[in-house]
Structure formats: structure tokens, C-alpha cells
Amino acid sequence: MSCPNIYFGTGRFGAGPLPAEYGNDAIVLTSYDVTVGSTVFGEVHVKNHGTDDSPLSHLELYWSDPATNFPALPSRLIFETNGLVPGTAIGDPTDEEFVMPWSFAFPTVGHFCLLARIAMNSMPGGCTQQSYNAASPPTDPQSAIHNINVVSAAPKKFGADKFMGFGFMAVNMQKDTQKTWLEVHALDPRKDREKLLNLVSLPAIDRLLSARGVKFALPDGLHLGDGRERILYHREHFAKGTHANCVPRIRTLGAVDSDTIKRLLLPGSKLLEAKGKHELDLLHGEARQTFIQIEASDREKVAYAVEVTHKAEDGRVIGGLTTIFVPPHDYF
């Protein structure tokens, strides 16, 4: 017999450090085509690598506007529940799991990120009491973030726009650091095949992209810029009972066109080629509007995946997200 070892995501039970994961497959969505107020269905899977059942454990799922680091606000709690994760039979190659179905109508325009986290309510006899580490959800086995957004452009009446953009919040929820930086790069089908395969291994992503017959490619250009909107989360925003209307939100996030990006860039700044470190001094709880923009190539039936990694000054990964851009189909 062995101690319970609960975790989120395929293969993420081992000794650290674990690689950052922005699309943890423990959080399942039936669709990435989300409209405001429409109900989205999904599941959260918690696995147990140990042979002993876990004690009752508290499982939570939160949503957030697109962001690199996750503000787990009580007003954005999708569900919370207590359950035990059954132990895995000795010799069984597949870890046993607890599955929690969920549904939610998002009050946002089709782009969001999700955080699941779990903590044992008591200490199992002679074993470690496991709990999530809020300092680094992307690398914590008792946390799962699912920050994947799909930007699928509709055909334009007067020709396709080669530029596609996405707005997100660069957020610092770390109390021990203020100097942070972003790394932004397009995933290369030749060099990042494993990451791309992980993306399409998610059934809803596979259904969405395979129906359009696309292949992954590199864009002709990738640029990054700071927006003019900023907010600061305060302690009262994390208090239970705080109404959602009392929590500040950045207004323009998600899919954006090139004209909107130009209008909302920080005064005196411009879009720059995304390479190297993009340094950001962020207070604890500060969120800053940030834009990425790709320039589509002339190739037909392609998709571009862009990964944003947010790191602390010491190189520790504190968050990130992945955006998949699907240009409009050319009918002529």
C-alpha cells in the first residue's frame, strides 16, 4: 500500500520541478466556441497515483478574464465540492480518478482562463497532507490552469485582414516579487511538435481545428504591446461575499483587430517585435492590459499557436497562456 498522491493532469505526479502547463488536460471543455451567457459544459479530473484513498479533499474551479497569473476571486468561483479520490489498484498502469462534471454560463466574450485546485481536508495517517501551491499554478501538481484561447476569424466583406490580435492581462499575484517579464513566441511545427500535439490531444481543440482542415504554421510576424488599461486587486476583492460588480475588470480583452490595438496602446508606445524579455514592473495584485498581434502568411488552411510565459525576476514561471489564431478562409 502507498500514500495517496493526488494531482491534476496526465503524468504530473512525479518529483519536481514540473514544466509549466497552460492547457492542463484535467480541465475538460466540450467547446471553445463560447458566446456570452451560453452554458459551457465540462469536467474536472483529479487523479490518485497512490493505492490508498485520499481523505476528503476540497476541490475548487474558478474562471478569470484572460490573464497570465490567476486571481482566484470568490466572486468567480464556478463550483466547490468535497470528495475523496479513490486509490489505484497495485499494478494498474492507469491512475484512478475522481471526475466532477460542471457547467457555467460565462459573462464574457468567449475568452477566459480556468483554475482548478485541490487540498486535503485532513492528514492521511502516516502520510503528507497535500495542498495546492498558489505561488505557481502552472507547475504545481495540485493546481491546474487551462489558459487556451482560440481566435477564429470570420471572413471580411472586403478581403481578409492579415493581422489578428488578442488582449490579455499580465498579472502579478506574487507577494515576493515586483520585477517580472514576459516571453512570447510562436510555436514552430518543426521545433515545438510535442507542445502542439498536446494542444490537439484536447478533444474540443481537435474537433475545432480538424473540421477546418488546418495545419500549424509560423506567422510572418509576431508583435507585442502594452495597453493603457490597468487595475489593482485589493484584499477586499478576495473576500467571500464580495459581489462581482465590485471587482474591477479591464474592458477590452480577447480577440481584437489591429485598429483597436492601435487605439488602446499605452500613449507613446507602439507594437514591437516579440523577442527577448518584455520587462514589467507589477505590484502585487496589479494587472496590465497587454496585446499580441500576428501577421498571417499567404498560406491557406493554417493555424498559428502563440505561447506567452510570465516569469518572476529569478526565472520562476508564475503564469502564462496559449492563443491559437485561425485566419479567415479565403473563398476566392
Secondary structure as GFF3:
##gff-version 3
##sequence-region A 1 332
A	DSSP	beta_strand	6	7	.	.	.	ID=ss1
A	DSSP	beta_strand	27	29	.	.	.	ID=ss2
A	DSSP	beta_strand	39	48	.	.	.	ID=ss3
A	DSSP	beta_strand	57	64	.	.	.	ID=ss4
A	DSSP	three_ten_helix	74	76	.	.	.	ID=ss5
A	DSSP	beta_strand	77	83	.	.	.	ID=ss6
A	DSSP	beta_strand	96	105	.	.	.	ID=ss7
A	DSSP	beta_strand	113	120	.	.	.	ID=ss8
A	DSSP	three_ten_helix	137	139	.	.	.	ID=ss9
A	DSSP	beta_strand	143	146	.	.	.	ID=ss10
A	DSSP	beta_strand	148	152	.	.	.	ID=ss11
A	DSSP	beta_strand	163	172	.	.	.	ID=ss12
A	DSSP	beta_strand	179	186	.	.	.	ID=ss13
A	DSSP	alpha_helix	193	200	.	.	.	ID=ss14
A	DSSP	alpha_helix	203	210	.	.	.	ID=ss15
A	DSSP	beta_strand	215	216	.	.	.	ID=ss16
A	DSSP	beta_strand	221	232	.	.	.	ID=ss17
A	DSSP	three_ten_helix	235	238	.	.	.	ID=ss18
A	DSSP	three_ten_helix	244	246	.	.	.	ID=ss19
A	DSSP	beta_strand	254	256	.	.	.	ID=ss20
A	DSSP	alpha_helix	258	264	.	.	.	ID=ss21
A	DSSP	beta_strand	272	273	.	.	.	ID=ss22
A	DSSP	beta_strand	278	281	.	.	.	ID=ss23
A	DSSP	beta_strand	286	295	.	.	.	ID=ss24
A	DSSP	beta_strand	302	312	.	.	.	ID=ss25
A	DSSP	beta_strand	317	326	.	.	.	ID=ss26
###
